[in-house]
Amino acid sequence: MFDWLKHRGLTTRTAPLRVAPRIARDLHSTAGQYESLHKYLRDRYANRVVLTLAEIEDLLGFSLPDLARLQSAWWNGGEFAGAPSPQSIAWTLAGRTATVNLRAQNVVFERDSDS
């Protein structure tokens, strides 16, 4: 099929396999009770996904804690006891960052530039 390459002194080569940074993350981590949010964000092609808190609750099948509606720190993915917060694992594994707007009651999940 590529005989014309051989005639010109060229050979076909396969490109080296590259592992995406998202795949290189801790494969043993799971999103736990936030797994449905993780899958939703992972499967979106858009670089930016905006969800209301009510839409997130619909995806999860349960209500977000009161702190999620009152404190932006809940969305910052801060580490508690040396480990990432359970909710932040959902969007981190999906290669996203979260920015909450408590007044508008929505969250912008943007594709992480490292992914």
C-alpha positions as CSV (number, residue, x, y, z in Angstrom):
1,M,0.0,0.0,0.0
2,F,2.8,2.4,0.8
3,D,5.2,1.1,-1.8
4,W,5.8,4.6,-3.1
5,L,7.5,5.5,0.2
6,K,9.9,2.6,-0.2
7,H,10.8,3.7,-3.7
8,R,11.8,7.1,-2.5
9,G,14.1,5.6,0.2
10,L,11.7,6.3,3.0
11,T,10.1,3.8,5.4
12,T,7.0,4.1,7.5
13,R,7.5,4.7,11.2
14,T,5.1,4.7,14.0
15,A,5.0,7.7,16.3
16,P,6.0,7.0,19.9
17,L,3.1,6.4,22.2
18,R,2.4,9.3,24.5
19,V,0.5,9.1,27.7
20,A,-1.8,12.0,28.4
21,P,-1.3,13.7,31.8
22,R,-4.9,12.9,32.8
23,I,-4.2,9.2,32.4
24,A,-1.0,9.5,34.3
25,R,-2.8,10.6,37.5
26,D,-3.4,8.2,40.3
27,L,-5.4,5.4,38.7
28,H,-6.4,4.0,42.1
29,S,-8.4,7.1,42.9
30,T,-12.1,7.0,42.4
31,A,-14.7,9.8,42.7
32,G,-16.7,7.8,45.2
33,Q,-20.2,9.3,45.7
34,Y,-19.3,12.0,43.2
35,E,-18.7,9.4,40.4
36,S,-21.6,10.5,38.3
37,L,-20.3,14.1,38.2
38,H,-16.9,12.8,37.3
39,K,-18.3,10.8,34.4
40,Y,-20.4,13.7,33.1
41,L,-17.4,16.1,33.1
42,R,-15.1,13.5,31.6
43,D,-17.4,12.8,28.7
44,R,-18.0,16.5,27.7
45,Y,-15.9,17.7,24.8
46,A,-16.3,21.4,25.7
47,N,-13.4,23.0,27.4
48,R,-15.9,24.9,29.7
49,V,-19.0,23.3,31.3
50,V,-21.3,25.4,33.4
51,L,-23.7,23.7,35.8
52,T,-26.1,25.1,38.3
53,L,-25.9,23.6,41.8
54,A,-29.4,22.1,41.1
55,E,-28.1,20.4,38.0
56,I,-25.1,19.0,39.9
57,E,-27.5,17.6,42.5
58,D,-29.6,16.1,39.7
59,L,-26.5,14.4,38.4
60,L,-25.5,13.1,41.8
61,G,-28.9,12.0,43.0
62,F,-28.5,13.7,46.4
63,S,-28.3,17.2,47.8
64,L,-25.0,19.0,48.1
65,P,-24.0,19.9,51.7
66,D,-24.9,23.4,53.0
67,L,-21.2,24.4,52.8
68,A,-21.3,24.0,49.0
69,R,-23.9,26.7,48.8
70,L,-22.3,29.0,51.4
71,Q,-18.5,28.7,51.2
72,S,-16.4,28.9,48.0
73,A,-13.7,27.0,49.9
74,W,-15.8,23.8,49.5
75,W,-15.2,24.1,45.8
76,N,-11.5,24.9,46.0
77,G,-10.5,21.3,46.3
78,G,-8.5,22.0,49.5
79,E,-6.8,19.1,51.2
80,F,-8.2,17.8,54.4
81,A,-6.0,15.6,56.5
82,G,-3.4,15.5,53.7
83,A,-5.8,14.3,51.1
84,P,-7.9,16.0,48.4
85,S,-11.5,16.6,49.3
86,P,-13.8,13.8,48.0
87,Q,-15.8,16.2,45.7
88,S,-12.7,17.7,44.1
89,I,-11.5,14.3,43.1
90,A,-14.5,14.1,40.7
91,W,-13.5,17.0,38.6
92,T,-9.7,16.5,39.0
93,L,-9.9,13.0,37.6
94,A,-11.9,14.4,34.7
95,G,-9.1,16.9,34.0
96,R,-11.1,20.0,35.2
97,T,-10.9,22.8,37.6
98,A,-13.9,24.2,39.4
99,T,-14.8,27.9,39.9
100,V,-18.0,28.6,41.9
101,N,-20.2,31.6,41.7
102,L,-22.3,31.4,44.9
103,R,-24.4,34.4,44.1
104,A,-25.4,32.8,40.7
105,Q,-25.5,29.3,42.2
106,N,-23.4,27.8,39.4
107,V,-20.0,26.2,38.9
108,V,-17.7,26.6,35.9
109,F,-15.7,23.5,35.2
110,E,-12.8,24.3,32.9
111,R,-10.5,21.8,31.3
112,D,-7.2,21.9,33.2
113,S,-4.4,23.3,31.0
114,D,-2.2,20.3,32.1
115,S,-4.6,17.8,30.6
